[in-house]
Amino acid sequence: MTFYEFIKIGKKPEQEFGKFIIKLNTASVATRYPDDLAKIQAAYTEEITQDMITKSKDLLKWIKTQF
């Protein structure tokens, strides 16, 4: 789901989750259409990737409490 889809169904995530949802959507487009794989690998280091995984798990927990 995108941030806007949450708003549309009346579920407004807190600001931190909202920003992360937007960041995650942006990352998914870049990784789906990798024009320059080396550039993507440089942008998404192991540390950044681990942080995104952790935040994704937290976001999933929040989503489960909403439905």
LUMLUMDREN-2810 file (N, C-alpha, C; in Angstrom, 1 decimal):
<atoms>
<atom><aa>M</aa><ch>A</ch><at>N</at><xx>0.8</xx><yy>-1.2</yy><zz>0.0</zz></atom>
<atom><aa>M</aa><ch>A</ch><at>CA</at><xx>0.0</xx><yy>0.0</yy><zz>0.0</zz></atom>
<atom><aa>M</aa><ch>A</ch><at>C</at><xx>0.9</xx><yy>1.2</yy><zz>0.0</zz></atom>
<atom><aa>T</aa><ch>A</ch><at>N</at><xx>0.4</xx><yy>2.2</yy><zz>-0.7</zz></atom>
<atom><aa>T</aa><ch>A</ch><at>CA</at><xx>1.1</xx><yy>3.5</yy><zz>-0.6</zz></atom>
<atom><aa>T</aa><ch>A</ch><at>C</at><xx>0.5</xx><yy>4.4</yy><zz>0.5</zz></atom>
<atom><aa>F</aa><ch>A</ch><at>N</at><xx>1.3</xx><yy>5.4</yy><zz>0.9</zz></atom>
<atom><aa>F</aa><ch>A</ch><at>CA</at><xx>0.8</xx><yy>6.3</yy><zz>1.9</zz></atom>
<atom><aa>F</aa><ch>A</ch><at>C</at><xx>-0.6</xx><yy>6.9</yy><zz>1.6</zz></atom>
<atom><aa>Y</aa><ch>A</ch><at>N</at><xx>-0.8</xx><yy>7.2</yy><zz>0.3</zz></atom>
<atom><aa>Y</aa><ch>A</ch><at>CA</at><xx>-2.1</xx><yy>7.8</yy><zz>-0.1</zz></atom>
<atom><aa>Y</aa><ch>A</ch><at>C</at><xx>-3.2</xx><yy>6.8</yy><zz>0.0</zz></atom>
<atom><aa>E</aa><ch>A</ch><at>N</at><xx>-2.9</xx><yy>5.5</yy><zz>-0.2</zz></atom>
<atom><aa>E</aa><ch>A</ch><at>CA</at><xx>-4.0</xx><yy>4.5</yy><zz>-0.1</zz></atom>
<atom><aa>E</aa><ch>A</ch><at>C</at><xx>-4.4</xx><yy>4.3</yy><zz>1.4</zz></atom>
<atom><aa>F</aa><ch>A</ch><at>N</at><xx>-3.5</xx><yy>4.5</yy><zz>2.3</zz></atom>
<atom><aa>F</aa><ch>A</ch><at>CA</at><xx>-3.8</xx><yy>4.5</yy><zz>3.7</zz></atom>
<atom><aa>F</aa><ch>A</ch><at>C</at><xx>-4.8</xx><yy>5.6</yy><zz>4.1</zz></atom>
<atom><aa>I</aa><ch>A</ch><at>N</at><xx>-4.4</xx><yy>6.8</yy><zz>3.6</zz></atom>
<atom><aa>I</aa><ch>A</ch><at>CA</at><xx>-5.3</xx><yy>8.0</yy><zz>3.8</zz></atom>
<atom><aa>I</aa><ch>A</ch><at>C</at><xx>-6.6</xx><yy>7.8</yy><zz>3.2</zz></atom>
<atom><aa>K</aa><ch>A</ch><at>N</at><xx>-6.7</xx><yy>7.2</yy><zz>2.0</zz></atom>
<atom><aa>K</aa><ch>A</ch><at>CA</at><xx>-8.0</xx><yy>7.0</yy><zz>1.3</zz></atom>
<atom><aa>K</aa><ch>A</ch><at>C</at><xx>-8.9</xx><yy>6.1</yy><zz>2.1</zz></atom>
<atom><aa>I</aa><ch>A</ch><at>N</at><xx>-8.4</xx><yy>5.1</yy><zz>2.8</zz></atom>
<atom><aa>I</aa><ch>A</ch><at>CA</at><xx>-9.2</xx><yy>4.2</yy><zz>3.6</zz></atom>
<atom><aa>I</aa><ch>A</ch><at>C</at><xx>-9.4</xx><yy>4.7</yy><zz>5.1</zz></atom>
<atom><aa>G</aa><ch>A</ch><at>N</at><xx>-8.9</xx><yy>5.9</yy><zz>5.4</zz></atom>
<atom><aa>G</aa><ch>A</ch><at>CA</at><xx>-9.1</xx><yy>6.4</yy><zz>6.7</zz></atom>
<atom><aa>G</aa><ch>A</ch><at>C</at><xx>-8.1</xx><yy>6.0</yy><zz>7.7</zz></atom>
<atom><aa>K</aa><ch>A</ch><at>N</at><xx>-7.0</xx><yy>5.4</yy><zz>7.3</zz></atom>
<atom><aa>K</aa><ch>A</ch><at>CA</at><xx>-5.9</xx><yy>5.0</yy><zz>8.2</zz></atom>
<atom><aa>K</aa><ch>A</ch><at>C</at><xx>-4.7</xx><yy>5.9</yy><zz>8.0</zz></atom>
<atom><aa>K</aa><ch>A</ch><at>N</at><xx>-4.5</xx><yy>6.8</yy><zz>8.9</zz></atom>
<atom><aa>K</aa><ch>A</ch><at>CA</at><xx>-3.3</xx><yy>7.7</yy><zz>8.7</zz></atom>
<atom><aa>K</aa><ch>A</ch><at>C</at><xx>-2.2</xx><yy>7.2</yy><zz>9.6</zz></atom>
<atom><aa>P</aa><ch>A</ch><at>N</at><xx>-1.1</xx><yy>6.8</yy><zz>9.0</zz></atom>
<atom><aa>P</aa><ch>A</ch><at>CA</at><xx>0.0</xx><yy>6.4</yy><zz>9.7</zz></atom>
<atom><aa>P</aa><ch>A</ch><at>C</at><xx>0.7</xx><yy>7.6</yy><zz>10.4</zz></atom>
<atom><aa>E</aa><ch>A</ch><at>N</at><xx>1.4</xx><yy>7.3</yy><zz>11.5</zz></atom>
<atom><aa>E</aa><ch>A</ch><at>CA</at><xx>2.1</xx><yy>8.4</yy><zz>12.2</zz></atom>
<atom><aa>E</aa><ch>A</ch><at>C</at><xx>3.2</xx><yy>8.9</yy><zz>11.2</zz></atom>
<atom><aa>Q</aa><ch>A</ch><at>N</at><xx>3.7</xx><yy>10.1</yy><zz>11.5</zz></atom>
<atom><aa>Q</aa><ch>A</ch><at>CA</at><xx>4.6</xx><yy>10.7</yy><zz>10.5</zz></atom>
<atom><aa>Q</aa><ch>A</ch><at>C</at><xx>5.8</xx><yy>9.9</yy><zz>10.1</zz></atom>
<atom><aa>E</aa><ch>A</ch><at>N</at><xx>6.4</xx><yy>9.2</yy><zz>11.1</zz></atom>
<atom><aa>E</aa><ch>A</ch><at>CA</at><xx>7.6</xx><yy>8.4</yy><zz>10.8</zz></atom>
<atom><aa>E</aa><ch>A</ch><at>C</at><xx>7.2</xx><yy>7.3</yy><zz>9.9</zz></atom>
<atom><aa>F</aa><ch>A</ch><at>N</at><xx>6.1</xx><yy>6.6</yy><zz>10.1</zz></atom>
<atom><aa>F</aa><ch>A</ch><at>CA</at><xx>5.7</xx><yy>5.5</yy><zz>9.2</zz></atom>
<atom><aa>F</aa><ch>A</ch><at>C</at><xx>5.4</xx><yy>6.1</yy><zz>7.8</zz></atom>
<atom><aa>G</aa><ch>A</ch><at>N</at><xx>4.7</xx><yy>7.2</yy><zz>7.8</zz></atom>
<atom><aa>G</aa><ch>A</ch><at>CA</at><xx>4.3</xx><yy>7.8</yy><zz>6.5</zz></atom>
<atom><aa>G</aa><ch>A</ch><at>C</at><xx>5.6</xx><yy>8.2</yy><zz>5.6</zz></atom>
<atom><aa>K</aa><ch>A</ch><at>N</at><xx>6.6</xx><yy>8.7</yy><zz>6.3</zz></atom>
<atom><aa>K</aa><ch>A</ch><at>CA</at><xx>7.8</xx><yy>9.0</yy><zz>5.5</zz></atom>
<atom><aa>K</aa><ch>A</ch><at>C</at><xx>8.5</xx><yy>7.8</yy><zz>5.1</zz></atom>
<atom><aa>F</aa><ch>A</ch><at>N</at><xx>8.5</xx><yy>6.7</yy><zz>5.9</zz></atom>
<atom><aa>F</aa><ch>A</ch><at>CA</at><xx>9.1</xx><yy>5.5</yy><zz>5.5</zz></atom>
<atom><aa>F</aa><ch>A</ch><at>C</at><xx>8.4</xx><yy>4.8</yy><zz>4.4</zz></atom>
<atom><aa>I</aa><ch>A</ch><at>N</at><xx>7.0</xx><yy>4.9</yy><zz>4.4</zz></atom>
<atom><aa>I</aa><ch>A</ch><at>CA</at><xx>6.3</xx><yy>4.3</yy><zz>3.3</zz></atom>
<atom><aa>I</aa><ch>A</ch><at>C</at><xx>6.6</xx><yy>4.9</yy><zz>2.0</zz></atom>
<atom><aa>I</aa><ch>A</ch><at>N</at><xx>6.8</xx><yy>6.2</yy><zz>2.0</zz></atom>
<atom><aa>I</aa><ch>A</ch><at>CA</at><xx>7.2</xx><yy>7.0</yy><zz>0.7</zz></atom>
<atom><aa>I</aa><ch>A</ch><at>C</at><xx>8.6</xx><yy>6.5</yy><zz>0.3</zz></atom>
<atom><aa>K</aa><ch>A</ch><at>N</at><xx>9.5</xx><yy>6.4</yy><zz>1.3</zz></atom>
<atom><aa>K</aa><ch>A</ch><at>CA</at><xx>10.9</xx><yy>6.0</yy><zz>1.0</zz></atom>
<atom><aa>K</aa><ch>A</ch><at>C</at><xx>10.9</xx><yy>4.6</yy><zz>0.4</zz></atom>
<atom><aa>L</aa><ch>A</ch><at>N</at><xx>10.1</xx><yy>3.7</yy><zz>1.0</zz></atom>
<atom><aa>L</aa><ch>A</ch><at>CA</at><xx>10.1</xx><yy>2.3</yy><zz>0.5</zz></atom>
<atom><aa>L</aa><ch>A</ch><at>C</at><xx>9.5</xx><yy>2.3</yy><zz>-0.9</zz></atom>
<atom><aa>N</aa><ch>A</ch><at>N</at><xx>8.5</xx><yy>3.0</yy><zz>-1.2</zz></atom>
<atom><aa>N</aa><ch>A</ch><at>CA</at><xx>7.9</xx><yy>3.1</yy><zz>-2.5</zz></atom>
<atom><aa>N</aa><ch>A</ch><at>C</at><xx>9.0</xx><yy>3.6</yy><zz>-3.5</zz></atom>
<atom><aa>T</aa><ch>A</ch><at>N</at><xx>9.7</xx><yy>4.6</yy><zz>-3.2</zz></atom>
<atom><aa>T</aa><ch>A</ch><at>CA</at><xx>10.7</xx><yy>5.1</yy><zz>-4.0</zz></atom>
<atom><aa>T</aa><ch>A</ch><at>C</at><xx>11.8</xx><yy>4.1</yy><zz>-4.3</zz></atom>
<atom><aa>A</aa><ch>A</ch><at>N</at><xx>12.2</xx><yy>3.4</yy><zz>-3.2</zz></atom>
<atom><aa>A</aa><ch>A</ch><at>CA</at><xx>13.2</xx><yy>2.3</yy><zz>-3.4</zz></atom>
<atom><aa>A</aa><ch>A</ch><at>C</at><xx>12.7</xx><yy>1.2</yy><zz>-4.3</zz></atom>
<atom><aa>S</aa><ch>A</ch><at>N</at><xx>11.5</xx><yy>0.8</yy><zz>-4.1</zz></atom>
<atom><aa>S</aa><ch>A</ch><at>CA</at><xx>11.0</xx><yy>-0.3</yy><zz>-4.9</zz></atom>
<atom><aa>S</aa><ch>A</ch><at>C</at><xx>11.0</xx><yy>0.0</yy><zz>-6.4</zz></atom>
<atom><aa>V</aa><ch>A</ch><at>N</at><xx>10.7</xx><yy>1.2</yy><zz>-6.8</zz></atom>
<atom><aa>V</aa><ch>A</ch><at>CA</at><xx>10.8</xx><yy>1.6</yy><zz>-8.2</zz></atom>
<atom><aa>V</aa><ch>A</ch><at>C</at><xx>12.3</xx><yy>1.5</yy><zz>-8.7</zz></atom>
<atom><aa>A</aa><ch>A</ch><at>N</at><xx>13.2</xx><yy>2.0</yy><zz>-7.9</zz></atom>
<atom><aa>A</aa><ch>A</ch><at>CA</at><xx>14.6</xx><yy>2.0</yy><zz>-8.3</zz></atom>
<atom><aa>A</aa><ch>A</ch><at>C</at><xx>15.1</xx><yy>0.6</yy><zz>-8.5</zz></atom>
<atom><aa>T</aa><ch>A</ch><at>N</at><xx>14.7</xx><yy>-0.3</yy><zz>-7.6</zz></atom>
<atom><aa>T</aa><ch>A</ch><at>CA</at><xx>15.2</xx><yy>-1.6</yy><zz>-7.7</zz></atom>
<atom><aa>T</aa><ch>A</ch><at>C</at><xx>14.5</xx><yy>-2.5</yy><zz>-8.7</zz></atom>
<atom><aa>R</aa><ch>A</ch><at>N</at><xx>13.3</xx><yy>-2.1</yy><zz>-9.1</zz></atom>
<atom><aa>R</aa><ch>A</ch><at>CA</at><xx>12.6</xx><yy>-2.8</yy><zz>-10.1</zz></atom>
<atom><aa>R</aa><ch>A</ch><at>C</at><xx>13.1</xx><yy>-2.5</yy><zz>-11.5</zz></atom>
<atom><aa>Y</aa><ch>A</ch><at>N</at><xx>13.5</xx><yy>-1.3</yy><zz>-11.7</zz></atom>
<atom><aa>Y</aa><ch>A</ch><at>CA</at><xx>14.0</xx><yy>-0.8</yy><zz>-13.0</zz></atom>
<atom><aa>Y</aa><ch>A</ch><at>C</at><xx>15.4</xx><yy>-0.3</yy><zz>-12.9</zz></atom>
<atom><aa>P</aa><ch>A</ch><at>N</at><xx>16.4</xx><yy>-1.2</yy><zz>-12.6</zz></atom>
<atom><aa>P</aa><ch>A</ch><at>CA</at><xx>17.8</xx><yy>-0.8</yy><zz>-12.4</zz></atom>
<atom><aa>P</aa><ch>A</ch><at>C</at><xx>18.5</xx><yy>-0.4</yy><zz>-13.7</zz></atom>
<atom><aa>D</aa><ch>A</ch><at>N</at><xx>18.5</xx><yy>0.9</yy><zz>-14.0</zz></atom>
<atom><aa>D</aa><ch>A</ch><at>CA</at><xx>19.3</xx><yy>1.3</yy><zz>-15.2</zz></atom>
<atom><aa>D</aa><ch>A</ch><at>C</at><xx>20.7</xx><yy>1.2</yy><zz>-14.9</zz></atom>
<atom><aa>D</aa><ch>A</ch><at>N</at><xx>21.1</xx><yy>1.5</yy><zz>-13.7</zz></atom>
<atom><aa>D</aa><ch>A</ch><at>CA</at><xx>22.5</xx><yy>1.5</yy><zz>-13.3</zz></atom>
<atom><aa>D</aa><ch>A</ch><at>C</at><xx>22.6</xx><yy>0.7</yy><zz>-11.9</zz></atom>
<atom><aa>L</aa><ch>A</ch><at>N</at><xx>22.9</xx><yy>-0.6</yy><zz>-12.0</zz></atom>
<atom><aa>L</aa><ch>A</ch><at>CA</at><xx>22.9</xx><yy>-1.4</yy><zz>-10.8</zz></atom>
<atom><aa>L</aa><ch>A</ch><at>C</at><xx>24.0</xx><yy>-1.0</yy><zz>-9.8</zz></atom>
<atom><aa>A</aa><ch>A</ch><at>N</at><xx>25.1</xx><yy>-0.6</yy><zz>-10.3</zz></atom>
<atom><aa>A</aa><ch>A</ch><at>CA</at><xx>26.2</xx><yy>-0.1</yy><zz>-9.4</zz></atom>
<atom><aa>A</aa><ch>A</ch><at>C</at><xx>25.7</xx><yy>1.1</yy><zz>-8.6</zz></atom>
<atom><aa>K</aa><ch>A</ch><at>N</at><xx>25.0</xx><yy>2.0</yy><zz>-9.2</zz></atom>
<atom><aa>K</aa><ch>A</ch><at>CA</at><xx>24.5</xx><yy>3.2</yy><zz>-8.5</zz></atom>
<atom><aa>K</aa><ch>A</ch><at>C</at><xx>23.5</xx><yy>2.8</yy><zz>-7.4</zz></atom>
<atom><aa>I</aa><ch>A</ch><at>N</at><xx>22.7</xx><yy>1.8</yy><zz>-7.7</zz></atom>
<atom><aa>I</aa><ch>A</ch><at>CA</at><xx>21.7</xx><yy>1.4</yy><zz>-6.7</zz></atom>
<atom><aa>I</aa><ch>A</ch><at>C</at><xx>22.4</xx><yy>0.7</yy><zz>-5.5</zz></atom>
<atom><aa>Q</aa><ch>A</ch><at>N</at><xx>23.4</xx><yy>-0.1</yy><zz>-5.9</zz></atom>
<atom><aa>Q</aa><ch>A</ch><at>CA</at><xx>24.2</xx><yy>-0.8</yy><zz>-4.8</zz></atom>
<atom><aa>Q</aa><ch>A</ch><at>C</at><xx>24.9</xx><yy>0.1</yy><zz>-3.9</zz></atom>
<atom><aa>A</aa><ch>A</ch><at>N</at><xx>25.4</xx><yy>1.2</yy><zz>-4.5</zz></atom>
<atom><aa>A</aa><ch>A</ch><at>CA</at><xx>26.1</xx><yy>2.2</yy><zz>-3.7</zz></atom>
<atom><aa>A</aa><ch>A</ch><at>C</at><xx>25.1</xx><yy>3.0</yy><zz>-2.8</zz></atom>
<atom><aa>A</aa><ch>A</ch><at>N</at><xx>23.9</xx><yy>3.2</yy><zz>-3.3</zz></atom>
<atom><aa>A</aa><ch>A</ch><at>CA</at><xx>22.9</xx><yy>4.0</yy><zz>-2.5</zz></atom>
<atom><aa>A</aa><ch>A</ch><at>C</at><xx>22.3</xx><yy>3.1</yy><zz>-1.4</zz></atom>
<atom><aa>Y</aa><ch>A</ch><at>N</at><xx>22.2</xx><yy>1.8</yy><zz>-1.6</zz></atom>
<atom><aa>Y</aa><ch>A</ch><at>CA</at><xx>21.6</xx><yy>0.9</yy><zz>-0.6</zz></atom>
<atom><aa>Y</aa><ch>A</ch><at>C</at><xx>22.6</xx><yy>0.0</yy><zz>0.0</zz></atom>
<atom><aa>T</aa><ch>A</ch><at>N</at><xx>23.4</xx><yy>0.6</yy><zz>0.9</zz></atom>
<atom><aa>T</aa><ch>A</ch><at>CA</at><xx>24.4</xx><yy>-0.2</yy><zz>1.6</zz></atom>
<atom><aa>T</aa><ch>A</ch><at>C</at><xx>23.8</xx><yy>-1.2</yy><zz>2.5</zz></atom>
<atom><aa>E</aa><ch>A</ch><at>N</at><xx>24.6</xx><yy>-2.1</yy><zz>3.1</zz></atom>
<atom><aa>E</aa><ch>A</ch><at>CA</at><xx>24.1</xx><yy>-3.1</yy><zz>4.0</zz></atom>
<atom><aa>E</aa><ch>A</ch><at>C</at><xx>23.5</xx><yy>-2.4</yy><zz>5.2</zz></atom>
<atom><aa>E</aa><ch>A</ch><at>N</at><xx>24.1</xx><yy>-1.4</yy><zz>5.7</zz></atom>
<atom><aa>E</aa><ch>A</ch><at>CA</at><xx>23.5</xx><yy>-0.7</yy><zz>6.9</zz></atom>
<atom><aa>E</aa><ch>A</ch><at>C</at><xx>22.1</xx><yy>-0.1</yy><zz>6.5</zz></atom>
<atom><aa>I</aa><ch>A</ch><at>N</at><xx>22.0</xx><yy>0.6</yy><zz>5.4</zz></atom>
<atom><aa>I</aa><ch>A</ch><at>CA</at><xx>20.7</xx><yy>1.2</yy><zz>5.0</zz></atom>
<atom><aa>I</aa><ch>A</ch><at>C</at><xx>19.7</xx><yy>0.1</yy><zz>4.8</zz></atom>
<atom><aa>T</aa><ch>A</ch><at>N</at><xx>20.1</xx><yy>-1.0</yy><zz>4.1</zz></atom>
<atom><aa>T</aa><ch>A</ch><at>CA</at><xx>19.2</xx><yy>-2.1</yy><zz>3.9</zz></atom>
<atom><aa>T</aa><ch>A</ch><at>C</at><xx>18.7</xx><yy>-2.8</yy><zz>5.1</zz></atom>
<atom><aa>Q</aa><ch>A</ch><at>N</at><xx>19.6</xx><yy>-3.0</yy><zz>6.1</zz></atom>
<atom><aa>Q</aa><ch>A</ch><at>CA</at><xx>19.2</xx><yy>-3.6</yy><zz>7.4</zz></atom>
<atom><aa>Q</aa><ch>A</ch><at>C</at><xx>18.2</xx><yy>-2.6</yy><zz>8.1</zz></atom>
<atom><aa>D</aa><ch>A</ch><at>N</at><xx>18.4</xx><yy>-1.3</yy><zz>8.0</zz></atom>
<atom><aa>D</aa><ch>A</ch><at>CA</at><xx>17.5</xx><yy>-0.4</yy><zz>8.7</zz></atom>
<atom><aa>D</aa><ch>A</ch><at>C</at><xx>16.1</xx><yy>-0.4</yy><zz>8.0</zz></atom>
<atom><aa>M</aa><ch>A</ch><at>N</at><xx>16.1</xx><yy>-0.6</yy><zz>6.7</zz></atom>
<atom><aa>M</aa><ch>A</ch><at>CA</at><xx>14.9</xx><yy>-0.6</yy><zz>6.0</zz></atom>
<atom><aa>M</aa><ch>A</ch><at>C</at><xx>14.1</xx><yy>-1.9</yy><zz>6.3</zz></atom>
<atom><aa>I</aa><ch>A</ch><at>N</at><xx>14.8</xx><yy>-3.0</yy><zz>6.5</zz></atom>
<atom><aa>I</aa><ch>A</ch><at>CA</at><xx>14.2</xx><yy>-4.3</yy><zz>6.9</zz></atom>
<atom><aa>I</aa><ch>A</ch><at>C</at><xx>13.6</xx><yy>-4.1</yy><zz>8.3</zz></atom>
<atom><aa>T</aa><ch>A</ch><at>N</at><xx>14.3</xx><yy>-3.6</yy><zz>9.2</zz></atom>
<atom><aa>T</aa><ch>A</ch><at>CA</at><xx>13.8</xx><yy>-3.4</yy><zz>10.6</zz></atom>
<atom><aa>T</aa><ch>A</ch><at>C</at><xx>12.5</xx><yy>-2.5</yy><zz>10.6</zz></atom>
<atom><aa>K</aa><ch>A</ch><at>N</at><xx>12.6</xx><yy>-1.4</yy><zz>9.8</zz></atom>
<atom><aa>K</aa><ch>A</ch><at>CA</at><xx>11.5</xx><yy>-0.5</yy><zz>9.8</zz></atom>
<atom><aa>K</aa><ch>A</ch><at>C</at><xx>10.3</xx><yy>-1.1</yy><zz>9.1</zz></atom>
<atom><aa>S</aa><ch>A</ch><at>N</at><xx>10.6</xx><yy>-2.0</yy><zz>8.1</zz></atom>
<atom><aa>S</aa><ch>A</ch><at>CA</at><xx>9.5</xx><yy>-2.7</yy><zz>7.4</zz></atom>
<atom><aa>S</aa><ch>A</ch><at>C</at><xx>8.8</xx><yy>-3.6</yy><zz>8.3</zz></atom>
<atom><aa>K</aa><ch>A</ch><at>N</at><xx>9.5</xx><yy>-4.3</yy><zz>9.2</zz></atom>
<atom><aa>K</aa><ch>A</ch><at>CA</at><xx>8.9</xx><yy>-5.2</yy><zz>10.2</zz></atom>
<atom><aa>K</aa><ch>A</ch><at>C</at><xx>8.0</xx><yy>-4.4</yy><zz>11.1</zz></atom>
<atom><aa>D</aa><ch>A</ch><at>N</at><xx>8.5</xx><yy>-3.2</yy><zz>11.6</zz></atom>
<atom><aa>D</aa><ch>A</ch><at>CA</at><xx>7.7</xx><yy>-2.4</yy><zz>12.5</zz></atom>
<atom><aa>D</aa><ch>A</ch><at>C</at><xx>6.4</xx><yy>-1.9</yy><zz>11.8</zz></atom>
<atom><aa>L</aa><ch>A</ch><at>N</at><xx>6.6</xx><yy>-1.5</yy><zz>10.5</zz></atom>
<atom><aa>L</aa><ch>A</ch><at>CA</at><xx>5.4</xx><yy>-1.0</yy><zz>9.8</zz></atom>
<atom><aa>L</aa><ch>A</ch><at>C</at><xx>4.4</xx><yy>-2.2</yy><zz>9.6</zz></atom>
<atom><aa>L</aa><ch>A</ch><at>N</at><xx>4.8</xx><yy>-3.4</yy><zz>9.3</zz></atom>
<atom><aa>L</aa><ch>A</ch><at>CA</at><xx>3.9</xx><yy>-4.5</yy><zz>9.2</zz></atom>
<atom><aa>L</aa><ch>A</ch><at>C</at><xx>3.2</xx><yy>-4.8</yy><zz>10.5</zz></atom>
<atom><aa>K</aa><ch>A</ch><at>N</at><xx>3.8</xx><yy>-4.6</yy><zz>11.6</zz></atom>
<atom><aa>K</aa><ch>A</ch><at>CA</at><xx>3.2</xx><yy>-4.8</yy><zz>12.9</zz></atom>
<atom><aa>K</aa><ch>A</ch><at>C</at><xx>2.1</xx><yy>-3.7</yy><zz>13.1</zz></atom>
<atom><aa>W</aa><ch>A</ch><at>N</at><xx>2.4</xx><yy>-2.5</yy><zz>12.7</zz></atom>
<atom><aa>W</aa><ch>A</ch><at>CA</at><xx>1.4</xx><yy>-1.4</yy><zz>12.8</zz></atom>
<atom><aa>W</aa><ch>A</ch><at>C</at><xx>0.2</xx><yy>-1.7</yy><zz>11.9</zz></atom>
<atom><aa>I</aa><ch>A</ch><at>N</at><xx>0.5</xx><yy>-2.1</yy><zz>10.6</zz></atom>
<atom><aa>I</aa><ch>A</ch><at>CA</at><xx>-0.6</xx><yy>-2.4</yy><zz>9.7</zz></atom>
<atom><aa>I</aa><ch>A</ch><at>C</at><xx>-1.5</xx><yy>-3.5</yy><zz>10.3</zz></atom>
<atom><aa>K</aa><ch>A</ch><at>N</at><xx>-0.9</xx><yy>-4.5</yy><zz>10.9</zz></atom>
<atom><aa>K</aa><ch>A</ch><at>CA</at><xx>-1.8</xx><yy>-5.6</yy><zz>11.4</zz></atom>
<atom><aa>K</aa><ch>A</ch><at>C</at><xx>-2.7</xx><yy>-5.1</yy><zz>12.5</zz></atom>
<atom><aa>T</aa><ch>A</ch><at>N</at><xx>-2.2</xx><yy>-4.1</yy><zz>13.3</zz></atom>
<atom><aa>T</aa><ch>A</ch><at>CA</at><xx>-3.1</xx><yy>-3.5</yy><zz>14.3</zz></atom>
<atom><aa>T</aa><ch>A</ch><at>C</at><xx>-4.3</xx><yy>-2.7</yy><zz>13.8</zz></atom>
<atom><aa>Q</aa><ch>A</ch><at>N</at><xx>-4.1</xx><yy>-2.3</yy><zz>12.5</zz></atom>
<atom><aa>Q</aa><ch>A</ch><at>CA</at><xx>-5.1</xx><yy>-1.4</yy><zz>11.9</zz></atom>
<atom><aa>Q</aa><ch>A</ch><at>C</at><xx>-6.3</xx><yy>-2.2</yy><zz>11.3</zz></atom>
<atom><aa>F</aa><ch>A</ch><at>N</at><xx>-6.1</xx><yy>-3.5</yy><zz>11.0</zz></atom>
<atom><aa>F</aa><ch>A</ch><at>CA</at><xx>-7.1</xx><yy>-4.2</yy><zz>10.3</zz></atom>
<atom><aa>F</aa><ch>A</ch><at>C</at><xx>-7.6</xx><yy>-5.4</yy><zz>11.1</zz></atom>
</atoms>
